[in-house]
Amino acid sequence: MKVESLILKRSTYVYVASIVYVCAFFFFLNQGMWSECYETNGLSLESNMSFSLLKDDLSDFSLKNIFLTNEIYIIKNYLGIISFGIYPIVMLIYNGGFFGMFVSATIPNTGTTFVVLHTLPHSFELVPVILSSADSLFLGVHLACRMFGFHRGEVCYLNYIKNFLLYTIIIAIAAFFESYISL
C-alpha cells in the first residue's frame, strides 16, 4: 500500500488519535501507580511537586458549563488544522495523561468499582474528542501536503461540517449525562 493512500484515509487518523490517547492514559496511569508504590514504601520521588493541571473552577457542574467546556475543546481541535494537526495530538496527550493520573490517584483511595461507575458517564465525551482530533489531524496533514505539493486531491469539507454538528450533539448528550447521572 502506498504512503499516499494511507495519508488519504481518514481511518488512519482515527487509529493514530486513539492510540495516542490510550498510550498517554496508560503511561500516566503507570507513572501514578509507580509513584504511589514508592510513597507507600517510604521512597518519595516527587516530594516537592504538586500535580495541578486544572485551571478552571470545577465547582460549577451545570449542564451549560460542561457543554461549553467540551464544545470549546472540540472547536479548538478543529482550529488545530492551522498547526497541521500538532495541536490536537498535544491535547490528546494532555487529556489522556490527565485522565490516567486522575485514575491512578483515585483508585487507591476509592477502589476500581467507584472509579469506573463515576467516570463511565464521562466516557461519552471521548468519542467526539478523539474523532475531532482525528479530523483535525487529517485536515492538517492534507493542508500541509497540498501546501508543499505532495498531494493534489480534494477534500469534501461539508463532511467535516456534518461531523462537527454530530459531535456537538454527542457533546450535548454527554453533558446531560455528566450533569444529571454522574453527580
CNS distance restraints for C-alpha pairs under 8 A (distance, minus, plus):
assign (resid   1 and name CA) (resid   5 and name CA) 6.92 0.50 0.50
assign (resid   1 and name CA) (resid   6 and name CA) 7.58 0.50 0.50
assign (resid   2 and name CA) (resid   6 and name CA) 6.73 0.50 0.50
assign (resid   3 and name CA) (resid   7 and name CA) 6.30 0.50 0.50
assign (resid   4 and name CA) (resid   8 and name CA) 6.34 0.50 0.50
assign (resid   4 and name CA) (resid 151 and name CA) 7.88 0.50 0.50
assign (resid   5 and name CA) (resid   9 and name CA) 6.50 0.50 0.50
assign (resid   6 and name CA) (resid  12 and name CA) 6.53 0.50 0.50
assign (resid   7 and name CA) (resid  12 and name CA) 7.42 0.50 0.50
assign (resid   7 and name CA) (resid 138 and name CA) 7.78 0.50 0.50
assign (resid   7 and name CA) (resid 141 and name CA) 7.74 0.50 0.50
assign (resid   7 and name CA) (resid 142 and name CA) 7.63 0.50 0.50
assign (resid   8 and name CA) (resid 138 and name CA) 7.97 0.50 0.50
assign (resid   8 and name CA) (resid 142 and name CA) 7.71 0.50 0.50
assign (resid   9 and name CA) (resid  13 and name CA) 7.47 0.50 0.50
assign (resid  10 and name CA) (resid  14 and name CA) 6.54 0.50 0.50
assign (resid  10 and name CA) (resid 134 and name CA) 7.49 0.50 0.50
assign (resid  10 and name CA) (resid 135 and name CA) 7.32 0.50 0.50
assign (resid  10 and name CA) (resid 138 and name CA) 6.37 0.50 0.50
assign (resid  11 and name CA) (resid  15 and name CA) 6.24 0.50 0.50
assign (resid  12 and name CA) (resid  16 and name CA) 6.27 0.50 0.50
assign (resid  13 and name CA) (resid  17 and name CA) 5.98 0.50 0.50
assign (resid  13 and name CA) (resid 134 and name CA) 4.88 0.50 0.50
assign (resid  13 and name CA) (resid 135 and name CA) 7.29 0.50 0.50
assign (resid  13 and name CA) (resid 137 and name CA) 6.62 0.50 0.50
assign (resid  13 and name CA) (resid 138 and name CA) 6.02 0.50 0.50
assign (resid  14 and name CA) (resid  18 and name CA) 6.07 0.50 0.50
assign (resid  14 and name CA) (resid 130 and name CA) 7.22 0.50 0.50
assign (resid  14 and name CA) (resid 131 and name CA) 6.27 0.50 0.50
assign (resid  14 and name CA) (resid 134 and name CA) 4.92 0.50 0.50
assign (resid  14 and name CA) (resid 135 and name CA) 7.77 0.50 0.50
assign (resid  15 and name CA) (resid  19 and name CA) 6.02 0.50 0.50
assign (resid  16 and name CA) (resid  20 and name CA) 6.10 0.50 0.50
assign (resid  16 and name CA) (resid 134 and name CA) 7.45 0.50 0.50
assign (resid  17 and name CA) (resid  21 and name CA) 6.24 0.50 0.50
assign (resid  17 and name CA) (resid  89 and name CA) 7.02 0.50 0.50
assign (resid  17 and name CA) (resid  92 and name CA) 7.29 0.50 0.50
assign (resid  17 and name CA) (resid 130 and name CA) 5.94 0.50 0.50
assign (resid  17 and name CA) (resid 131 and name CA) 7.60 0.50 0.50
assign (resid  17 and name CA) (resid 133 and name CA) 6.46 0.50 0.50
assign (resid  17 and name CA) (resid 134 and name CA) 5.54 0.50 0.50
assign (resid  18 and name CA) (resid  22 and name CA) 6.13 0.50 0.50
assign (resid  18 and name CA) (resid 130 and name CA) 6.28 0.50 0.50
assign (resid  19 and name CA) (resid  23 and name CA) 5.89 0.50 0.50
assign (resid  20 and name CA) (resid  24 and name CA) 6.09 0.50 0.50
assign (resid  20 and name CA) (resid  89 and name CA) 7.25 0.50 0.50
assign (resid  20 and name CA) (resid  92 and name CA) 6.64 0.50 0.50
assign (resid  20 and name CA) (resid  93 and name CA) 6.48 0.50 0.50
assign (resid  21 and name CA) (resid  25 and name CA) 6.11 0.50 0.50
assign (resid  21 and name CA) (resid  92 and name CA) 5.26 0.50 0.50
assign (resid  21 and name CA) (resid  93 and name CA) 5.82 0.50 0.50
assign (resid  21 and name CA) (resid  95 and name CA) 7.44 0.50 0.50
assign (resid  21 and name CA) (resid  96 and name CA) 4.97 0.50 0.50
assign (resid  21 and name CA) (resid  97 and name CA) 7.83 0.50 0.50
assign (resid  21 and name CA) (resid 130 and name CA) 7.72 0.50 0.50
assign (resid  22 and name CA) (resid  26 and name CA) 6.19 0.50 0.50
assign (resid  22 and name CA) (resid  96 and name CA) 6.59 0.50 0.50
assign (resid  23 and name CA) (resid  27 and name CA) 5.89 0.50 0.50
assign (resid  23 and name CA) (resid  96 and name CA) 7.78 0.50 0.50
assign (resid  24 and name CA) (resid  28 and name CA) 6.13 0.50 0.50
assign (resid  24 and name CA) (resid  92 and name CA) 7.76 0.50 0.50
assign (resid  24 and name CA) (resid  93 and name CA) 5.24 0.50 0.50
assign (resid  24 and name CA) (resid  94 and name CA) 7.64 0.50 0.50
assign (resid  24 and name CA) (resid  96 and name CA) 5.07 0.50 0.50
assign (resid  24 and name CA) (resid  97 and name CA) 4.84 0.50 0.50
assign (resid  24 and name CA) (resid 100 and name CA) 7.40 0.50 0.50
assign (resid  25 and name CA) (resid  29 and name CA) 5.91 0.50 0.50
assign (resid  25 and name CA) (resid  93 and name CA) 7.76 0.50 0.50
assign (resid  25 and name CA) (resid  96 and name CA) 4.33 0.50 0.50
assign (resid  25 and name CA) (resid  97 and name CA) 4.75 0.50 0.50
assign (resid  25 and name CA) (resid  98 and name CA) 7.39 0.50 0.50
assign (resid  25 and name CA) (resid  99 and name CA) 6.29 0.50 0.50
assign (resid  25 and name CA) (resid 100 and name CA) 4.35 0.50 0.50
assign (resid  25 and name CA) (resid 101 and name CA) 7.69 0.50 0.50
assign (resid  26 and name CA) (resid  30 and name CA) 5.84 0.50 0.50
assign (resid  26 and name CA) (resid  97 and name CA) 7.68 0.50 0.50
assign (resid  26 and name CA) (resid 100 and name CA) 6.12 0.50 0.50
assign (resid  27 and name CA) (resid  31 and name CA) 6.20 0.50 0.50
assign (resid  27 and name CA) (resid  97 and name CA) 7.18 0.50 0.50
assign (resid  27 and name CA) (resid 100 and name CA) 7.44 0.50 0.50
assign (resid  28 and name CA) (resid  32 and name CA) 6.01 0.50 0.50
assign (resid  28 and name CA) (resid  97 and name CA) 5.13 0.50 0.50
assign (resid  28 and name CA) (resid  98 and name CA) 7.39 0.50 0.50
assign (resid  28 and name CA) (resid 100 and name CA) 5.05 0.50 0.50
assign (resid  28 and name CA) (resid 101 and name CA) 5.35 0.50 0.50
assign (resid  28 and name CA) (resid 104 and name CA) 8.00 0.50 0.50
assign (resid  29 and name CA) (resid  33 and name CA) 6.19 0.50 0.50
assign (resid  29 and name CA) (resid  97 and name CA) 7.48 0.50 0.50
assign (resid  29 and name CA) (resid 100 and name CA) 4.21 0.50 0.50
assign (resid  29 and name CA) (resid 101 and name CA) 5.23 0.50 0.50
assign (resid  29 and name CA) (resid 102 and name CA) 7.90 0.50 0.50
assign (resid  29 and name CA) (resid 103 and name CA) 6.72 0.50 0.50
assign (resid  29 and name CA) (resid 104 and name CA) 5.16 0.50 0.50
assign (resid  30 and name CA) (resid  34 and name CA) 6.10 0.50 0.50
assign (resid  30 and name CA) (resid 100 and name CA) 7.93 0.50 0.50
assign (resid  30 and name CA) (resid 104 and name CA) 7.50 0.50 0.50
assign (resid  31 and name CA) (resid  35 and name CA) 6.17 0.50 0.50
assign (resid  31 and name CA) (resid 101 and name CA) 7.65 0.50 0.50
assign (resid  32 and name CA) (resid  36 and name CA) 6.13 0.50 0.50
assign (resid  32 and name CA) (resid 100 and name CA) 7.80 0.50 0.50
assign (resid  32 and name CA) (resid 101 and name CA) 5.63 0.50 0.50
assign (resid  32 and name CA) (resid 104 and name CA) 5.18 0.50 0.50
assign (resid  32 and name CA) (resid 105 and name CA) 6.48 0.50 0.50
assign (resid  33 and name CA) (resid  37 and name CA) 6.17 0.50 0.50
assign (resid  33 and name CA) (resid 104 and name CA) 5.62 0.50 0.50
assign (resid  33 and name CA) (resid 105 and name CA) 7.63 0.50 0.50
assign (resid  34 and name CA) (resid  38 and name CA) 6.19 0.50 0.50
assign (resid  35 and name CA) (resid  39 and name CA) 6.12 0.50 0.50
assign (resid  35 and name CA) (resid  44 and name CA) 7.39 0.50 0.50
assign (resid  35 and name CA) (resid  45 and name CA) 6.73 0.50 0.50
assign (resid  35 and name CA) (resid  46 and name CA) 7.79 0.50 0.50
assign (resid  36 and name CA) (resid  40 and name CA) 6.29 0.50 0.50
assign (resid  36 and name CA) (resid 105 and name CA) 7.86 0.50 0.50
assign (resid  37 and name CA) (resid  41 and name CA) 6.47 0.50 0.50
assign (resid  38 and name CA) (resid  42 and name CA) 6.37 0.50 0.50
assign (resid  38 and name CA) (resid  43 and name CA) 4.88 0.50 0.50
assign (resid  38 and name CA) (resid  44 and name CA) 5.96 0.50 0.50
assign (resid  38 and name CA) (resid  45 and name CA) 7.19 0.50 0.50
assign (resid  39 and name CA) (resid  43 and name CA) 5.19 0.50 0.50
assign (resid  39 and name CA) (resid  44 and name CA) 5.11 0.50 0.50
assign (resid  39 and name CA) (resid  45 and name CA) 7.72 0.50 0.50
assign (resid  53 and name CA) (resid  98 and name CA) 7.65 0.50 0.50
assign (resid  60 and name CA) (resid  65 and name CA) 6.84 0.50 0.50
assign (resid  61 and name CA) (resid  65 and name CA) 6.41 0.50 0.50
assign (resid  61 and name CA) (resid  66 and name CA) 6.28 0.50 0.50
assign (resid  61 and name CA) (resid 179 and name CA) 6.16 0.50 0.50
assign (resid  62 and name CA) (resid  66 and name CA) 6.21 0.50 0.50
assign (resid  62 and name CA) (resid 179 and name CA) 5.94 0.50 0.50
assign (resid  63 and name CA) (resid  67 and name CA) 6.00 0.50 0.50
assign (resid  63 and name CA) (resid 175 and name CA) 5.62 0.50 0.50
assign (resid  63 and name CA) (resid 176 and name CA) 5.95 0.50 0.50
assign (resid  63 and name CA) (resid 178 and name CA) 7.75 0.50 0.50
assign (resid  63 and name CA) (resid 179 and name CA) 5.42 0.50 0.50
assign (resid  64 and name CA) (resid  68 and name CA) 6.04 0.50 0.50
assign (resid  64 and name CA) (resid 175 and name CA) 7.85 0.50 0.50
assign (resid  65 and name CA) (resid  69 and name CA) 6.06 0.50 0.50
assign (resid  66 and name CA) (resid  70 and name CA) 6.21 0.50 0.50
assign (resid  66 and name CA) (resid 175 and name CA) 5.53 0.50 0.50
assign (resid  66 and name CA) (resid 178 and name CA) 7.77 0.50 0.50
assign (resid  66 and name CA) (resid 179 and name CA) 7.63 0.50 0.50
assign (resid  67 and name CA) (resid  71 and name CA) 5.94 0.50 0.50
assign (resid  67 and name CA) (resid 171 and name CA) 6.39 0.50 0.50
assign (resid  67 and name CA) (resid 172 and name CA) 5.88 0.50 0.50
assign (resid  67 and name CA) (resid 174 and name CA) 7.98 0.50 0.50
assign (resid  67 and name CA) (resid 175 and name CA) 5.23 0.50 0.50
assign (resid  68 and name CA) (resid  72 and name CA) 5.94 0.50 0.50
assign (resid  69 and name CA) (resid  73 and name CA) 6.38 0.50 0.50
assign (resid  70 and name CA) (resid  74 and name CA) 6.41 0.50 0.50
assign (resid  70 and name CA) (resid 125 and name CA) 7.66 0.50 0.50
assign (resid  70 and name CA) (resid 171 and name CA) 6.68 0.50 0.50
assign (resid  71 and name CA) (resid  75 and name CA) 6.21 0.50 0.50
assign (resid  71 and name CA) (resid 168 and name CA) 6.71 0.50 0.50
assign (resid  71 and name CA) (resid 171 and name CA) 6.85 0.50 0.50
assign (resid  72 and name CA) (resid  76 and name CA) 6.07 0.50 0.50
assign (resid  73 and name CA) (resid  77 and name CA) 6.21 0.50 0.50
assign (resid  73 and name CA) (resid 129 and name CA) 7.73 0.50 0.50
assign (resid  74 and name CA) (resid  78 and name CA) 6.41 0.50 0.50
assign (resid  74 and name CA) (resid 128 and name CA) 7.47 0.50 0.50
assign (resid  74 and name CA) (resid 129 and name CA) 6.37 0.50 0.50
assign (resid  74 and name CA) (resid 132 and name CA) 6.30 0.50 0.50
assign (resid  74 and name CA) (resid 133 and name CA) 7.97 0.50 0.50
assign (resid  75 and name CA) (resid  79 and name CA) 6.25 0.50 0.50
assign (resid  76 and name CA) (resid  80 and name CA) 6.26 0.50 0.50
assign (resid  77 and name CA) (resid  81 and name CA) 7.71 0.50 0.50
assign (resid  77 and name CA) (resid  87 and name CA) 7.08 0.50 0.50
assign (resid  77 and name CA) (resid  88 and name CA) 5.31 0.50 0.50
assign (resid  77 and name CA) (resid 132 and name CA) 6.26 0.50 0.50
assign (resid  77 and name CA) (resid 133 and name CA) 5.67 0.50 0.50
assign (resid  77 and name CA) (resid 136 and name CA) 6.22 0.50 0.50
assign (resid  78 and name CA) (resid 132 and name CA) 6.66 0.50 0.50
assign (resid  78 and name CA) (resid 133 and name CA) 7.28 0.50 0.50
assign (resid  78 and name CA) (resid 135 and name CA) 7.42 0.50 0.50
assign (resid  78 and name CA) (resid 136 and name CA) 5.13 0.50 0.50
assign (resid  79 and name CA) (resid 136 and name CA) 7.47 0.50 0.50
assign (resid  80 and name CA) (resid  84 and name CA) 6.69 0.50 0.50
assign (resid  80 and name CA) (resid  85 and name CA) 5.49 0.50 0.50
assign (resid  80 and name CA) (resid  86 and name CA) 6.86 0.50 0.50
assign (resid  80 and name CA) (resid  87 and name CA) 5.12 0.50 0.50
assign (resid  80 and name CA) (resid  88 and name CA) 5.91 0.50 0.50
assign (resid  80 and name CA) (resid 136 and name CA) 6.01 0.50 0.50
assign (resid  80 and name CA) (resid 137 and name CA) 7.59 0.50 0.50
assign (resid  80 and name CA) (resid 140 and name CA) 7.30 0.50 0.50
assign (resid  81 and name CA) (resid  85 and name CA) 5.35 0.50 0.50
assign (resid  81 and name CA) (resid 136 and name CA) 5.25 0.50 0.50
assign (resid  81 and name CA) (resid 137 and name CA) 6.72 0.50 0.50
assign (resid  81 and name CA) (resid 139 and name CA) 6.01 0.50 0.50
assign (resid  81 and name CA) (resid 140 and name CA) 4.30 0.50 0.50
assign (resid  81 and name CA) (resid 143 and name CA) 7.78 0.50 0.50
assign (resid  82 and name CA) (resid 140 and name CA) 6.65 0.50 0.50
assign (resid  83 and name CA) (resid  87 and name CA) 6.15 0.50 0.50
assign (resid  83 and name CA) (resid 140 and name CA) 6.84 0.50 0.50
assign (resid  84 and name CA) (resid 136 and name CA) 7.96 0.50 0.50
assign (resid  84 and name CA) (resid 137 and name CA) 6.70 0.50 0.50
assign (resid  84 and name CA) (resid 139 and name CA) 7.49 0.50 0.50
assign (resid  84 and name CA) (resid 140 and name CA) 3.70 0.50 0.50
assign (resid  84 and name CA) (resid 141 and name CA) 5.50 0.50 0.50
assign (resid  84 and name CA) (resid 143 and name CA) 6.94 0.50 0.50
assign (resid  84 and name CA) (resid 144 and name CA) 6.25 0.50 0.50
assign (resid  85 and name CA) (resid  89 and name CA) 6.74 0.50 0.50
assign (resid  85 and name CA) (resid 133 and name CA) 7.90 0.50 0.50
assign (resid  85 and name CA) (resid 136 and name CA) 5.72 0.50 0.50
assign (resid  85 and name CA) (resid 137 and name CA) 3.97 0.50 0.50
assign (resid  85 and name CA) (resid 138 and name CA) 7.18 0.50 0.50
assign (resid  85 and name CA) (resid 139 and name CA) 7.42 0.50 0.50
assign (resid  85 and name CA) (resid 140 and name CA) 4.71 0.50 0.50
assign (resid  85 and name CA) (resid 141 and name CA) 6.47 0.50 0.50
assign (resid  86 and name CA) (resid  90 and name CA) 6.34 0.50 0.50
assign (resid  86 and name CA) (resid 137 and name CA) 7.24 0.50 0.50
assign (resid  87 and name CA) (resid  91 and name CA) 6.17 0.50 0.50
assign (resid  88 and name CA) (resid  92 and name CA) 6.07 0.50 0.50
assign (resid  88 and name CA) (resid 133 and name CA) 5.06 0.50 0.50
assign (resid  88 and name CA) (resid 134 and name CA) 7.89 0.50 0.50
assign (resid  88 and name CA) (resid 136 and name CA) 6.87 0.50 0.50
assign (resid  88 and name CA) (resid 137 and name CA) 6.79 0.50 0.50
assign (resid  89 and name CA) (resid  93 and name CA) 6.31 0.50 0.50
assign (resid  89 and name CA) (resid 133 and name CA) 7.06 0.50 0.50
assign (resid  89 and name CA) (resid 137 and name CA) 7.71 0.50 0.50
assign (resid  90 and name CA) (resid  94 and name CA) 6.20 0.50 0.50
assign (resid  91 and name CA) (resid  95 and name CA) 5.88 0.50 0.50
assign (resid  92 and name CA) (resid  96 and name CA) 5.81 0.50 0.50
assign (resid  92 and name CA) (resid 130 and name CA) 7.49 0.50 0.50
assign (resid  92 and name CA) (resid 133 and name CA) 7.56 0.50 0.50
assign (resid  93 and name CA) (resid  97 and name CA) 5.67 0.50 0.50
assign (resid  94 and name CA) (resid  98 and name CA) 5.92 0.50 0.50
assign (resid  95 and name CA) (resid  99 and name CA) 6.18 0.50 0.50
assign (resid  96 and name CA) (resid 100 and name CA) 6.06 0.50 0.50
assign (resid  97 and name CA) (resid 101 and name CA) 6.16 0.50 0.50
assign (resid  98 and name CA) (resid 102 and name CA) 6.07 0.50 0.50
assign (resid  99 and name CA) (resid 103 and name CA) 6.14 0.50 0.50
assign (resid 100 and name CA) (resid 104 and name CA) 6.14 0.50 0.50
assign (resid 101 and name CA) (resid 105 and name CA) 6.04 0.50 0.50
assign (resid 102 and name CA) (resid 106 and name CA) 6.03 0.50 0.50
assign (resid 103 and name CA) (resid 107 and name CA) 5.94 0.50 0.50
assign (resid 103 and name CA) (resid 115 and name CA) 7.02 0.50 0.50
assign (resid 104 and name CA) (resid 108 and name CA) 7.34 0.50 0.50
assign (resid 105 and name CA) (resid 109 and name CA) 7.57 0.50 0.50
assign (resid 106 and name CA) (resid 110 and name CA) 6.02 0.50 0.50
assign (resid 106 and name CA) (resid 111 and name CA) 7.38 0.50 0.50
assign (resid 106 and name CA) (resid 115 and name CA) 7.01 0.50 0.50
assign (resid 107 and name CA) (resid 111 and name CA) 4.57 0.50 0.50
assign (resid 107 and name CA) (resid 112 and name CA) 5.41 0.50 0.50
assign (resid 107 and name CA) (resid 114 and name CA) 7.97 0.50 0.50
assign (resid 107 and name CA) (resid 115 and name CA) 6.49 0.50 0.50
assign (resid 110 and name CA) (resid 114 and name CA) 6.03 0.50 0.50
assign (resid 110 and name CA) (resid 115 and name CA) 7.07 0.50 0.50
assign (resid 111 and name CA) (resid 115 and name CA) 6.53 0.50 0.50
assign (resid 112 and name CA) (resid 116 and name CA) 6.12 0.50 0.50
assign (resid 113 and name CA) (resid 117 and name CA) 6.08 0.50 0.50
assign (resid 114 and name CA) (resid 118 and name CA) 6.10 0.50 0.50
assign (resid 115 and name CA) (resid 119 and name CA) 5.94 0.50 0.50
assign (resid 116 and name CA) (resid 120 and name CA) 5.72 0.50 0.50
assign (resid 117 and name CA) (resid 121 and name CA) 7.81 0.50 0.50
assign (resid 118 and name CA) (resid 122 and name CA) 7.92 0.50 0.50
assign (resid 118 and name CA) (resid 182 and name CA) 5.72 0.50 0.50
assign (resid 119 and name CA) (resid 123 and name CA) 6.64 0.50 0.50
assign (resid 119 and name CA) (resid 182 and name CA) 7.55 0.50 0.50
assign (resid 120 and name CA) (resid 124 and name CA) 7.78 0.50 0.50
assign (resid 121 and name CA) (resid 174 and name CA) 7.12 0.50 0.50
assign (resid 121 and name CA) (resid 177 and name CA) 5.83 0.50 0.50
assign (resid 121 and name CA) (resid 178 and name CA) 5.84 0.50 0.50
assign (resid 121 and name CA) (resid 181 and name CA) 7.20 0.50 0.50
assign (resid 121 and name CA) (resid 182 and name CA) 6.16 0.50 0.50
assign (resid 122 and name CA) (resid 126 and name CA) 7.57 0.50 0.50
assign (resid 122 and name CA) (resid 174 and name CA) 6.71 0.50 0.50
assign (resid 122 and name CA) (resid 177 and name CA) 7.56 0.50 0.50
assign (resid 122 and name CA) (resid 178 and name CA) 6.04 0.50 0.50
assign (resid 122 and name CA) (resid 182 and name CA) 7.99 0.50 0.50
assign (resid 123 and name CA) (resid 127 and name CA) 7.54 0.50 0.50
assign (resid 123 and name CA) (resid 174 and name CA) 8.00 0.50 0.50
assign (resid 124 and name CA) (resid 128 and name CA) 7.96 0.50 0.50
assign (resid 124 and name CA) (resid 170 and name CA) 7.39 0.50 0.50
assign (resid 124 and name CA) (resid 171 and name CA) 7.64 0.50 0.50
assign (resid 124 and name CA) (resid 173 and name CA) 7.98 0.50 0.50
assign (resid 124 and name CA) (resid 174 and name CA) 5.33 0.50 0.50
assign (resid 125 and name CA) (resid 129 and name CA) 6.33 0.50 0.50
assign (resid 125 and name CA) (resid 170 and name CA) 7.14 0.50 0.50
assign (resid 125 and name CA) (resid 171 and name CA) 5.84 0.50 0.50
assign (resid 125 and name CA) (resid 174 and name CA) 5.62 0.50 0.50
assign (resid 126 and name CA) (resid 130 and name CA) 5.95 0.50 0.50
assign (resid 127 and name CA) (resid 131 and name CA) 6.03 0.50 0.50
assign (resid 128 and name CA) (resid 132 and name CA) 5.63 0.50 0.50
assign (resid 128 and name CA) (resid 167 and name CA) 5.11 0.50 0.50
assign (resid 128 and name CA) (resid 170 and name CA) 6.96 0.50 0.50
assign (resid 128 and name CA) (resid 171 and name CA) 7.09 0.50 0.50
assign (resid 129 and name CA) (resid 133 and name CA) 6.15 0.50 0.50
assign (resid 130 and name CA) (resid 134 and name CA) 6.18 0.50 0.50
assign (resid 131 and name CA) (resid 135 and name CA) 6.13 0.50 0.50
assign (resid 132 and name CA) (resid 136 and name CA) 6.09 0.50 0.50
assign (resid 132 and name CA) (resid 164 and name CA) 7.45 0.50 0.50
assign (resid 132 and name CA) (resid 167 and name CA) 7.68 0.50 0.50
assign (resid 133 and name CA) (resid 137 and name CA) 5.99 0.50 0.50
assign (resid 134 and name CA) (resid 138 and name CA) 6.02 0.50 0.50
assign (resid 135 and name CA) (resid 139 and name CA) 6.08 0.50 0.50
assign (resid 135 and name CA) (resid 160 and name CA) 7.30 0.50 0.50
assign (resid 136 and name CA) (resid 140 and name CA) 5.83 0.50 0.50
assign (resid 137 and name CA) (resid 141 and name CA) 6.06 0.50 0.50
assign (resid 138 and name CA) (resid 142 and name CA) 6.02 0.50 0.50
assign (resid 139 and name CA) (resid 143 and name CA) 5.97 0.50 0.50
assign (resid 140 and name CA) (resid 144 and name CA) 6.18 0.50 0.50
assign (resid 141 and name CA) (resid 145 and name CA) 6.06 0.50 0.50
assign (resid 142 and name CA) (resid 146 and name CA) 6.16 0.50 0.50
assign (resid 142 and name CA) (resid 151 and name CA) 7.64 0.50 0.50
assign (resid 143 and name CA) (resid 147 and name CA) 6.08 0.50 0.50
assign (resid 144 and name CA) (resid 148 and name CA) 6.20 0.50 0.50
assign (resid 145 and name CA) (resid 149 and name CA) 5.94 0.50 0.50
assign (resid 145 and name CA) (resid 150 and name CA) 4.90 0.50 0.50
assign (resid 145 and name CA) (resid 151 and name CA) 5.41 0.50 0.50
assign (resid 146 and name CA) (resid 150 and name CA) 6.02 0.50 0.50
assign (resid 146 and name CA) (resid 151 and name CA) 5.22 0.50 0.50
assign (resid 146 and name CA) (resid 152 and name CA) 5.99 0.50 0.50
assign (resid 156 and name CA) (resid 160 and name CA) 7.49 0.50 0.50
assign (resid 157 and name CA) (resid 161 and name CA) 6.44 0.50 0.50
assign (resid 158 and name CA) (resid 162 and name CA) 6.24 0.50 0.50
assign (resid 159 and name CA) (resid 163 and name CA) 6.14 0.50 0.50
assign (resid 160 and name CA) (resid 164 and name CA) 6.07 0.50 0.50
assign (resid 161 and name CA) (resid 165 and name CA) 6.37 0.50 0.50
assign (resid 162 and name CA) (resid 166 and name CA) 6.18 0.50 0.50
assign (resid 163 and name CA) (resid 167 and name CA) 6.05 0.50 0.50
assign (resid 164 and name CA) (resid 168 and name CA) 6.18 0.50 0.50
assign (resid 165 and name CA) (resid 169 and name CA) 6.41 0.50 0.50
assign (resid 166 and name CA) (resid 170 and name CA) 6.34 0.50 0.50
assign (resid 167 and name CA) (resid 171 and name CA) 5.99 0.50 0.50
assign (resid 168 and name CA) (resid 172 and name CA) 6.18 0.50 0.50
assign (resid 169 and name CA) (resid 173 and name CA) 6.36 0.50 0.50
assign (resid 170 and name CA) (resid 174 and name CA) 6.08 0.50 0.50
assign (resid 171 and name CA) (resid 175 and name CA) 6.00 0.50 0.50
assign (resid 172 and name CA) (resid 176 and name CA) 6.27 0.50 0.50
assign (resid 173 and name CA) (resid 177 and name CA) 6.36 0.50 0.50
assign (resid 174 and name CA) (resid 178 and name CA) 6.08 0.50 0.50
assign (resid 175 and name CA) (resid 179 and name CA) 5.97 0.50 0.50
assign (resid 176 and name CA) (resid 180 and name CA) 6.01 0.50 0.50
assign (resid 176 and name CA) (resid 181 and name CA) 7.73 0.50 0.50
assign (resid 177 and name CA) (resid 181 and name CA) 5.05 0.50 0.50
assign (resid 177 and name CA) (resid 182 and name CA) 6.68 0.50 0.50
assign (resid 178 and name CA) (resid 182 and name CA) 5.23 0.50 0.50
assign (resid 178 and name CA) (resid 183 and name CA) 6.77 0.50 0.50
assign (resid 179 and name CA) (resid 183 and name CA) 6.17 0.50 0.50
